[in-house]
Amino acid sequence: MQSNWWKLLGLAGVVSVVATGAVIARGERQRRAYTPDEVRERLHERHARAQQNGS
């Protein structure tokens, strides 16, 4: 019975690593989908908001 818990814990660890990798890959695909102009526009918007909040 004791070894079954370790096997289950190991399997849960592997599943969590795979799930984390999938989330990271998804974010990377979304980030690469932006055109350079879209990235520039978003950065300008974020900068303008930061300047408003900081003042």
N, C-alpha and C positions, 0 to 999 in steps of 0.2 A: 504493500500500500504506500509506503514511504517513497519508493522510486516513482510511482505514478504521479505524485505531486510535483516532483522535480521535472518530470517529462512535460507535464502540463505547464509548469512555470516557464520552461525553455521554449515551448511552443508559443506561449503568449508573448514572450520576448521577441521571437522571430516575426510574429504577426505584427507587433508594434513597429519594428524596424521597417518592414515592408510598407506598412501604412504611412509612416513618416516619409519614406522615399517617394511614395505616390503623391503625397501632398506637395512636396518640394518640386517634383517634376511638373505638376499641374501649374504651380505658381510660375515656374520658369517659362512654360509655354505661353501663359497669359502675358508675362512681361515681354517676351520676344515678339508678341503679336502687334505691339505698338510701332507705328512708323516714327522716324526721328522727329518729325514735326509734332506728332502727338506727345511724345516725351517732352519736348521743349515746352509745349503749351502747358502741360501738367506741372512742370517744374516752375514755370512763371506763376501759375495760379497758386501753388503752394507757397512760393516766396512772398507773393502779395498778401496771402492770408497770415503768414508768419509776421510780416511787417505790421499789419493791422493789430494783431494780438499783442505784439511786443511794445507798441507805442502807448 
